[in-house]
Amino acid sequence: MTDRVQTIHIAASAGAPMAPVERVAAEAGRGLVGDRYHGSSKLQVTVQAAGELAAAAADAGLEIDPGRTRRNITVSAESVPRDPGHRWRIGPVELEVVRDAPPCRRMDEIFGAGGRAALRRRAGVICTVLSDGEIAIGDPIDLGGV
């Protein structure tokens, strides 16, 4: 079974609500068009795995909605690559892992006490965008490296 994109969320500015979208344009070296981090040199897109969110929810006894974690893309995989420099694909778009994305301090407020702790090392990764393309819900992902 091929892992796929489950959800896509963008926010127009810092602190703005994350809006679900069906598809988003990705620009090499700039990020996701319409997102608050578009044009950033390092923090261009955040990606999380549904499997890690499910494990965090089970450990904390909380319901963790992927749309409220403030991450851009949720994939159906058990986990995402975390090694800096690892290259992988979402649909036609090549990404490179920069670093782990620690859960922000708002996670306890959003999900309840223990939300932030449960998401530690499970809140996804920060990536740079290496190629132009469009990412859509249902797109296949290739975690194996490019």
Helices and strands as residue ranges (DSSP letters): E 5-10, E 19-20, E 23-27, E 31-32, E 45-49, H 50-60, G 66-68, E 73-75, E 87-90, E 93-100, H 107-111, H 115-119, E 125-129, E 133-136, E 141-142
